[in-house]
Amino acid sequence: MWRRWNERGSLGWFEWRTRASVYVLLAAVPVLAVVLGVQHQVRVPGLAVFLLLSVAQAGVCIALLHAGLGRYLAAGPPPNRWLVASAAALTAAGVLAGAAAFPAFTQPSGAAYPPSFLVAMIFSGPLILALTPLLSLRALTALVVVSAAAASGLTASVGRSGTGDHGDLLIAVSLVYALYVGVGVLTCRSSASTLRIMSELDRSRTAHARLSVAEERLRFARDLHDVLGRNLSLIAVQSELAAELARRGDQDAAGQMLQVRQVAHESLREMRAVVS
């Protein structure tokens, strides 16, 4: 198994690289959580819980994505419901932990986006990415739109002096969220589709090779039957005739046996030609 996955140019090597690239993308999410904690004012206990939940959610999402890819490629059972429920629960808990960790959770600093938007991307983005192989494109689009609306809803209480600025911020949050998460979903979905096509091609190639072997065996059996069937039938008839002549004391029995020997040699020669 490991040799097949480690062989360059093989389907296993291609699948390993494709899966690893997506898993690394999810594994990098806790790093973004650390960067977010460094750039904003935080409450240390809440930040610790926030970072732990980001690590836990990334691990669960990687496991969910792994199971989802196995299901998408028709190579494994569907993901456990508890795994999906755990990923969703960790996402909700992570957003709540972000609200506790950042005092200005819904307040933007200058031209920057509020921490609530970034926290929503850090937690809901990996969940949607992990569900990509399990949902249809229509369901994924609806999920991205709904989560973008929810992310902008977190900033609805932002204190702004002008309603125009407030509306512009909500629109910007929705668009940026949909762009980044949508690109991640499309990347994951295209990778999964490529893996499925490669797997189907590999299965087709294996089936074609087996069919070719079966056809060759059938052709060999048919040729062998055509060559030996006639000669063995002739040997049986001549042997029976020679036995009957020998019982009668006829001198032609010896001649018949010589003919049987000649047919046997010819059969052996023709069989070797067929095998060659």
BAKE-26733 format. One record per residue (C-alpha): x negated, y, z negated; residue number from 1. Coordinates in steps of 0.001 Angstrom, whole numbers, plus 500000, padded with zeros to 6 digits. Each point is the difference from the previous one (the first is absolute). Layout:
residues N
      px      py      pz   nr
       X       Y       Z  NUM
...
This chain:
residues 276
      px      py      pz   nr
  500000  500000  500000    1
  497292  502492  499003    2
  497919  499058  503036    3
  502991  500690  502266    4
  500588  503406  498337    5
  496313  500913  500025    6
  499343  499082  503637    7
  499530  503131  502095    8
  502328  500292  502948    9
  502529  497575  498518   10
  503577  500789  499057   11
  499132  499524  496327   12
  497263  502631  500182   13
  502335  502463  501738   14
  502783  499334  497483   15
  497620  500397  497067   16
  498763  503365  501257   17
  503528  501258  500714   18
  501334  498942  496611   19
  496953  501413  498195   20
  500412  503411  501641   21
  503592  500275  498740   22
  499150  498655  496547   23
  497170  502529  499653   24
  502471  502747  500891   25
  502177  498994  497046   26
  497030  499436  497718   27
  498871  503614  500628   28
  503239  501417  498549   29
  498727  499982  496361   30
  497047  502082  501209   31
  502473  502618  501243   32
  501654  499886  496588   33
  496650  500765  498359   34
  499406  502894  502412   35
  503453  501364  499203   36
  499248  499804  496285   37
  496727  501869  500451   38
  501521  502829  502030   39
  502923  500806  497677   40
  500528  500759  496363   41
  500959  496769  498241   42
  501007  498484  496689   43
  497334  497383  499270   44
  502271  497244  498550   45
  502484  500412  502822   46
  497183  499993  502577   47
  498629  496716  498628   48
  503397  498350  500387   49
  500350  501572  503449   50
  496666  498577  501188   51
  500672  496546  498535   52
  503367  499862  501726   53
  498425  501051  503308   54
  497502  497134  499762   55
  502690  497505  499021   56
  502325  501141  502778   57
  497230  499813  502594   58
  499242  496399  498986   59
  503657  498970  500108   60
  500501  501729  503363   61
  496970  498194  501438   62
  501461  496683  498825   63
  503405  500949  501440   64
  498466  501034  503313   65
  498007  496757  500142   66
  503150  497944  499474   67
  501940  502167  502440   68
  497395  499538  502726   69
  500101  496248  499447   70
  503750  500074  500430   71
  499798  502290  503038   72
  497538  497660  501680   73
  502281  497013  499212   74
  497180  498459  498012   75
  501333  500166  496463   76
  503049  500272  497750   77
  501776  503311  499335   78
  498600  502135  497171   79
  501224  499320  496501   80
  502840  502289  498955   81
  498210  500736  496753   82
  497040  501293  502014   83
  502236  502444  501866   84
  501736  501022  496767   85
  496634  500514  498278   86
  498752  502239  502810   87
  503182  502101  499868   88
  499886  500235  496207   89
  496346  501049  499996   90
  500798  502660  502613   91
  502738  501528  497841   92
  497844  499748  496873   93
  497087  501637  501812   94
  502100  503007  501015   95
  501219  500396  496402   96
  496427  499685  498736   97
  498976  502707  502465   98
  502683  502285  498596   99
  498579  499372  496517  100
  496354  500385  501086  101
  500266  503315  501876  102
  501457  502955  498087  103
  500712  501870  503250  104
  501584  496932  501612  105
  502296  502002  502285  106
  498039  503237  500096  107
  497691  500620  502983  108
  496678  501707  499384  109
  499614  502768  502563  110
  500308  498559  503514  111
  499597  496415  498796  112
  502794  497454  499750  113
  501438  499213  496568  114
  498695  496873  498218  115
  503470  498462  500257  116
  499632  499708  503779  117
  496537  498437  499740  118
  501130  497581  497294  119
  502917  498938  502195  120
  497636  499301  502876  121
  497566  498093  497802  122
  502656  497618  498686  123
  502805  499776  502531  124
  497666  499940  503008  125
  498298  496692  499035  126
  503370  498425  499201  127
  501368  500833  503453  128
  496754  498819  501578  129
  500232  496680  498137  130
  503588  499520  501206  131
  499112  500716  503631  132
  499744  496342  501179  133
  503304  499117  498306  134
  502254  502754  501393  135
  501132  500953  503479  136
  498833  503213  501615  137
  503433  501553  499486  138
  499954  499139  496295  139
  496448  501316  499649  140
  500936  503275  501697  141
  502967  500423  497687  142
  497825  499202  496977  143
  497374  502552  501006  144
  502655  502686  500537  145
  501720  499267  496689  146
  496721  499956  498072  147
  498933  503265  501685  148
  503273  501577  498882  149
  499406  498659  496485  150
  496464  501413  499990  151
  501296  503411  501012  152
  502749  499653  497382  153
  497336  499796  497312  154
  498917  503492  500961  155
  503535  501405  500090  156
  499523  501656  496604  157
  496877  501890  501066  158
  500148  503544  498758  159
  499581  502360  502955  160
  500870  503581  500302  161
  501501  499617  503449  162
  502430  497392  501163  163
  498361  500057  503397  164
  496681  498894  498565  165
  501792  497349  497985  166
  501714  498589  503083  167
  496779  500081  502007  168
  498236  498041  497277  169
  502676  497300  499946  170
  499848  499656  503786  171
  496189  499865  499967  172
  500018  497358  497270  173
  502439  497825  501951  174
  498122  500311  503271  175
  496559  499352  498520  176
  501296  497028  498034  177
  501762  498502  503037  178
  496887  500568  502141  179
  497479  498342  497696  180
  502194  497121  498851  181
  501379  499497  503521  182
  496503  499757  501472  183
  499066  497443  497345  184
  503127  497956  500710  185
  499410  500079  503771  186
  496376  498982  499507  187
  500961  497075  497779  188
  502836  498943  502303  189
  497821  500126  503105  190
  497325  497960  498217  191
  502588  497403  498981  192
  501416  499884  503543  193
  496509  499526  501417  194
  499362  497163  497564  195
  503285  498353  500993  196
  499153  500225  503705  197
  496517  498606  499388  198
  501437  497179  497884  199
  502527  499109  502685  200
  497264  500016  502640  201
  497832  497779  497815  202
  502886  497570  499435  203
  500753  500008  503730  204
  496365  499275  500787  205
  499941  497147  497491  206
  503244  498565  501388  207
  498650  500301  503551  208
  496808  498179  498999  209
  501990  497200  498375  210
  502283  499770  503030  211
  496987  499830  502300  212
  498533  497165  497929  213
  503331  498151  500045  214
  500316  500436  503759  215
  496441  498752  500510  216
  500673  496964  497851  217
  503191  499305  501942  218
  498169  500317  503317  219
  497225  497716  498771  220
  502526  497428  498784  221
  501845  500156  503307  222
  496820  499556  502050  223
  498825  497202  497760  224
  503351  498267  500346  225
  499938  500361  503790  226
  496504  498556  500200  227
  500224  497188  497464  228
  503691  499150  500263  229
  499740  498678  503537  230
  496739  498152  499415  231
  501126  498452  496724  232
  503191  498794  501649  233
  497896  498469  502784  234
  497691  498359  497456  235
  502992  498516  498175  236
  501484  498528  503208  237
  496680  498613  501250  238
  499152  498560  496594  239
  503393  498258  499859  240
  499436  498651  503532  241
  496506  498795  499126  242
  501323  498248  496888  243
  502700  498251  502041  244
  497463  498932  502628  245
  497668  498714  497297  246
  502757  497852  498525  247
  500565  498454  503452  248
  496289  499426  500498  249
  499866  502352  502997  250
  496529  501286  500882  251
  501443  503463  500807  252
  500313  500707  496274  253
  496338  500995  499831  254
  500462  502399  502904  255
  502954  501605  498313  256
  497999  500546  496801  257
  497221  501608  502032  258
  502570  502374  501434  259
  501212  500736  496465  260
  496404  500835  499031  261
  499655  502290  503008  262
  503241  501820  499157  263
  498827  500388  496390  264
  496717  501573  501140  265
  501861  502354  502325  266
  502346  500968  497158  267
  497040  500749  497753  268
  498368  502124  502691  269
  503216  501946  500670  270
  500593  500539  496285  271
  496505  501468  499622  272
  500723  502311  502942  273
  503233  501165  498354  274
  498239  500647  496684  275
  497233  501940  501762  276
